[in-house]
Amino acid sequence: MQNKFHLAQIETKDNLSHQGIYFKPKKRGQCAILWIHGLMSAFYRNLYLWETLAQSCEKYGFGFAAFNNRGHDIVTGIKKINRHKKSGHSYTLQGASTEKFEDCIYDIEAGIKFLLAQKFNQIILVGHSTGANKICYYAARKPHAKVAGIVLAGPASDRLMPPCSLQKLQKTLNVMRRLVKQRKGDQLITNHLFFPITPKRFISLYQPHSKEDTFDYGDLKPQMKDYSKIKLPLLVLFGENDEFLDRSIQQVVATFDHYARSKFYTSAIIPKATHGFNQCEQQLVNVLTKWIKQNLGN
């Protein structure tokens, strides 16, 4: 089967332009999947996954789209609509190093708006890795009325990723807080992480119970505040061999199962899969599309 993808572009409420791809099945149903990528990733990172997903979406009549968001790559310039300039745009520094987590809502809403314009009326949000944090944060607030389901793929805590020295992490957090007080919170800092990062972004990623610290399954008394607010149909997918987990997959799944409040909740472990589900794309897609079909129809 030869899948036909369309290049697409969305514009956010705060005027950022994001590029991506869109797939429309020949016989279109009501459901469409919006994929939100993770930290430092981009819509074009796993083309085999899109091919695999498109085949299944064609079968069920699902559409899907995947766009870059403001956290794509490490540091990047993103076009910003500016109608006061002759060119009609300017550029803003973004990427995983600098993004403000809470602004993910703008990216998600723009993707939803795009799919609704394609005449789909049931949107399934799928977030991978940090993308899972983002759609969990979004879904806990006031999601669009047309959002029909939430899928978290590889939801892992950044501050608990191995090897993790709590003492070193606390020391670095103290350094970053001092830099913020010195009004250096937006400066790129090197030698504190495996990629350059601003102090504000570091604190967002690693401060316990920050807005971005969505999955606190490693705490003595987890809160999972945003996660437990999700009432929409919810699927949580884990890779059996997720290299970013600091404890057994069974312990992590047990925490997610315990704090789930959706009446239509399912968790699943993809055998032999790593965090990125590479070489296990078919199994991932099978579980995802079957869950959508069973819980939401089309």
C-alpha positions as CSV (number, residue, x, y, z in Angstrom):
1,M,0.0,0.0,0.0
2,Q,1.3,3.5,-0.9
3,N,0.2,6.0,1.7
4,K,-0.4,9.6,0.6
5,F,0.7,12.2,3.1
6,H,0.0,15.9,2.8
7,L,2.4,18.5,4.1
8,A,0.5,20.9,6.4
9,Q,1.0,24.0,8.5
10,I,-0.8,25.3,11.6
11,E,-0.8,28.7,13.3
12,T,-1.1,29.0,17.0
13,K,-3.0,31.5,19.1
14,D,0.3,33.2,19.9
15,N,1.1,33.4,16.1
16,L,3.7,30.6,15.8
17,S,3.8,28.5,12.6
18,H,4.3,24.8,12.9
19,Q,4.9,22.4,10.0
20,G,3.8,18.7,9.9
21,I,2.0,16.0,8.0
22,Y,-1.6,15.0,7.5
23,F,-3.1,11.7,6.4
24,K,-6.7,11.4,5.1
25,P,-8.2,7.9,4.5
26,K,-10.0,7.3,1.2
27,K,-13.2,6.5,3.2
28,R,-13.2,9.1,6.0
29,G,-14.9,8.4,9.3
30,Q,-15.4,10.6,12.3
31,C,-12.2,10.1,14.2
32,A,-8.7,11.6,13.7
33,I,-5.5,11.2,15.7
34,L,-3.4,14.2,16.7
35,W,0.2,13.0,17.6
36,I,2.2,15.3,20.0
37,H,5.9,14.5,19.9
38,G,8.3,14.5,22.8
39,L,11.3,16.4,24.0
40,M,13.8,17.4,21.3
41,S,11.8,15.3,18.7
42,A,10.0,16.5,15.6
43,F,7.2,15.3,13.3
44,Y,9.7,13.7,10.9
45,R,11.6,11.6,13.4
46,N,9.9,8.2,12.8
47,L,8.6,7.9,9.3
48,Y,8.1,4.2,9.6
49,L,5.6,4.8,12.4
50,W,3.6,7.1,10.2
51,E,3.6,4.5,7.4
52,T,2.4,1.9,9.8
53,L,-0.2,4.1,11.4
54,A,-1.5,5.2,8.0
55,Q,-2.2,1.6,6.9
56,S,-4.2,1.0,10.0
57,C,-6.0,4.4,9.8
58,E,-6.9,3.6,6.2
59,K,-8.5,0.4,7.4
60,Y,-10.6,2.0,10.0
61,G,-11.3,5.4,8.3
62,F,-9.2,7.4,10.8
63,G,-7.3,10.5,9.9
64,F,-4.2,11.6,11.6
65,A,-1.8,14.6,11.8
66,A,1.6,15.2,13.4
67,F,3.1,18.6,13.8
68,N,6.2,20.1,15.2
69,N,5.6,21.9,18.4
70,R,7.6,24.7,20.1
71,G,9.8,22.1,21.8
72,H,11.1,20.5,18.6
73,D,14.8,19.8,18.4
74,I,17.2,21.4,20.9
75,V,17.4,25.0,19.8
76,T,15.5,26.2,16.8
77,G,14.0,29.3,15.2
78,I,10.3,29.2,14.7
79,K,8.5,31.5,12.3
80,K,6.2,33.9,14.1
81,I,3.4,35.7,12.2
82,N,4.1,39.5,12.3
83,R,1.9,41.5,10.0
84,H,3.8,44.7,10.9
85,K,6.8,43.5,9.0
86,K,7.0,43.6,5.2
87,S,7.8,39.8,5.1
88,G,4.7,39.1,7.3
89,H,6.8,37.2,9.9
90,S,9.7,37.2,12.2
91,Y,11.5,34.4,14.1
92,T,11.5,33.4,17.7
93,L,14.0,31.2,19.5
94,Q,12.4,28.0,20.7
95,G,13.2,24.3,21.1
96,A,13.5,21.9,24.0
97,S,16.1,24.2,25.6
98,T,13.9,27.2,25.9
99,E,10.2,26.4,25.6
100,K,7.7,27.4,28.3
101,F,5.8,24.2,29.1
102,E,2.4,25.8,29.8
103,D,2.3,27.2,26.2
104,C,1.9,23.6,24.9
105,I,-1.8,24.3,25.1
106,Y,-1.5,26.7,22.1
107,D,0.2,24.0,20.0
108,I,-2.4,21.4,20.9
109,E,-5.3,23.7,20.2
110,A,-3.9,24.6,16.8
111,G,-3.6,20.9,15.9
112,I,-7.2,20.2,17.0
113,K,-8.4,23.2,15.0
114,F,-6.7,21.9,11.9
115,L,-8.3,18.4,12.1
116,L,-11.7,19.9,12.8
117,A,-11.3,22.0,9.6
118,Q,-10.7,18.7,7.8
119,K,-14.3,17.7,8.9
120,F,-13.4,15.2,11.6
121,N,-15.4,15.6,14.8
122,Q,-13.8,13.2,17.2
123,I,-10.2,14.0,18.0
124,I,-7.9,11.5,19.8
125,L,-4.8,13.1,21.4
126,V,-1.8,10.9,21.5
127,G,1.3,12.2,23.3
128,H,4.6,10.5,23.3
129,S,7.2,11.0,26.1
130,T,7.1,14.7,27.0
131,G,4.1,14.9,24.6
132,A,2.3,12.7,27.2
133,N,3.0,15.3,29.9
134,K,1.6,18.0,27.6
135,I,-1.7,16.4,26.7
136,C,-2.1,15.3,30.3
137,Y,-1.7,18.9,31.4
138,Y,-4.1,20.0,28.6
139,A,-6.7,17.3,29.3
140,A,-6.8,18.2,33.0
141,R,-8.0,21.7,32.2
142,K,-10.7,22.4,29.7
143,P,-10.1,20.3,26.6
144,H,-12.0,21.1,23.4
145,A,-15.5,19.5,23.3
146,K,-14.4,17.5,20.3
147,V,-11.6,15.8,22.1
148,A,-12.9,12.2,22.5
149,G,-10.0,10.3,24.0
150,I,-6.5,10.6,25.5
151,V,-3.5,8.3,24.8
152,L,-0.3,8.6,26.8
153,A,2.6,6.7,25.2
154,G,5.8,6.3,27.2
155,P,4.8,8.7,30.0
156,A,8.1,8.9,32.0
157,S,9.3,11.3,34.7
158,D,12.2,13.4,33.5
159,R,13.5,13.9,37.1
160,L,13.5,10.2,37.7
161,M,15.3,9.1,34.6
162,P,18.3,6.9,35.4
163,P,21.0,7.4,36.2
164,C,19.6,10.0,38.6
165,S,21.6,11.4,41.5
166,L,19.1,13.3,43.7
167,Q,22.0,15.1,45.4
168,K,23.4,16.4,42.1
169,L,20.0,17.3,40.8
170,Q,19.2,19.3,43.9
171,K,22.6,21.1,43.7
172,T,21.9,22.0,40.0
173,L,18.4,23.2,40.8
174,N,19.9,25.5,43.4
175,V,22.3,26.9,40.8
176,M,19.4,27.4,38.3
177,R,17.2,29.2,40.9
178,R,20.1,31.6,41.7
179,L,20.5,32.4,38.0
180,V,16.8,33.1,37.7
181,K,17.0,35.5,40.7
182,Q,19.9,37.2,38.8
183,R,17.6,37.7,35.8
184,K,19.5,35.1,33.8
185,G,16.7,32.7,33.6
186,D,16.4,32.8,29.8
187,Q,20.2,32.4,29.0
188,L,21.4,29.1,27.6
189,I,23.6,27.3,30.0
190,T,25.9,24.4,29.1
191,N,27.7,21.7,31.1
192,H,24.7,21.0,33.4
193,L,22.8,18.6,31.1
194,F,23.4,16.6,28.0
195,F,22.0,19.6,26.0
196,P,22.2,23.4,26.5
197,I,19.2,24.6,28.5
198,T,17.9,27.8,30.2
199,P,17.6,27.9,33.9
200,K,13.8,28.4,33.7
201,R,13.5,25.3,31.4
202,F,15.7,23.2,33.7
203,I,13.5,24.1,36.7
204,S,10.4,23.2,34.7
205,L,11.7,19.8,33.8
206,Y,13.3,18.8,37.2
207,Q,11.6,20.7,40.0
208,P,9.4,18.3,41.9
209,H,5.7,19.0,41.4
210,S,6.3,21.7,38.8
211,K,3.5,22.0,36.2
212,E,5.7,19.8,33.9
213,D,6.4,17.2,36.5
214,T,3.1,15.5,35.6
215,F,4.0,11.9,36.5
216,D,5.4,11.7,40.0
217,Y,5.1,7.9,40.4
218,G,8.5,7.8,42.1
219,D,7.4,9.8,45.1
220,L,6.6,8.2,48.5
221,K,3.1,9.6,48.1
222,P,2.4,10.2,44.4
223,Q,-0.1,12.9,43.6
224,M,-0.6,12.4,39.8
225,K,-2.8,15.5,40.1
226,D,-3.5,16.3,36.4
227,Y,-3.6,12.6,35.4
228,S,-6.3,11.8,38.0
229,K,-8.5,14.6,36.6
230,I,-8.8,13.0,33.2
231,K,-12.3,11.7,32.7
232,L,-12.2,11.1,29.0
233,P,-11.5,7.6,27.6
234,L,-7.8,7.0,28.5
235,L,-5.2,4.6,27.2
236,V,-1.7,4.5,28.7
237,L,1.0,2.6,26.7
238,F,4.4,1.5,28.0
239,G,7.4,-0.1,26.4
240,E,8.4,-3.2,28.4
241,N,12.0,-2.2,28.1
242,D,11.7,1.6,28.5
243,E,15.2,2.7,29.3
244,F,14.0,5.9,30.9
245,L,12.3,4.3,33.8
246,D,14.1,4.1,37.2
247,R,12.0,1.1,38.4
248,S,10.2,-1.9,37.1
249,I,7.6,-1.4,34.5
250,Q,5.1,-3.2,36.7
251,Q,5.6,-0.7,39.5
252,V,5.1,2.2,37.2
253,V,2.0,0.7,35.6
254,A,0.5,-0.1,39.0
255,T,0.7,3.6,39.9
256,F,-1.0,4.7,36.7
257,D,-3.7,2.1,37.2
258,H,-4.3,3.2,40.8
259,Y,-4.7,6.9,40.0
260,A,-6.7,6.6,36.8
261,R,-10.2,8.0,37.2
262,S,-11.5,7.5,33.7
263,K,-14.4,5.0,33.5
264,F,-13.0,3.9,30.1
265,Y,-9.4,3.3,31.1
266,T,-6.9,0.8,29.7
267,S,-3.2,0.3,30.2
268,A,-1.0,-1.9,28.1
269,I,2.7,-2.9,27.9
270,I,4.2,-3.4,24.5
271,P,6.5,-6.4,24.7
272,K,10.2,-5.8,24.1
273,A,9.6,-2.1,23.3
274,T,11.9,0.7,24.4
275,H,10.9,4.2,25.2
276,G,10.7,5.2,21.5
277,F,8.8,2.0,20.5
278,N,11.3,1.6,17.6
279,Q,11.0,-1.7,15.8
280,C,7.7,-2.2,17.7
281,E,5.7,0.3,15.8
282,Q,3.2,-2.3,14.4
283,Q,2.4,-3.6,17.9
284,L,1.9,0.0,19.1
285,V,-0.4,0.9,16.3
286,N,-2.4,-2.3,16.7
287,V,-3.1,-1.6,20.3
288,L,-3.8,2.1,19.7
289,T,-6.2,1.7,16.7
290,K,-8.0,-1.3,18.3
291,W,-8.6,0.7,21.4
292,I,-10.0,3.7,19.5
293,K,-12.3,1.4,17.5
294,Q,-13.6,-0.4,20.6
295,N,-14.1,2.7,22.8
296,L,-15.1,5.4,20.3
297,G,-16.2,3.6,17.2
298,N,-16.1,5.7,14.0
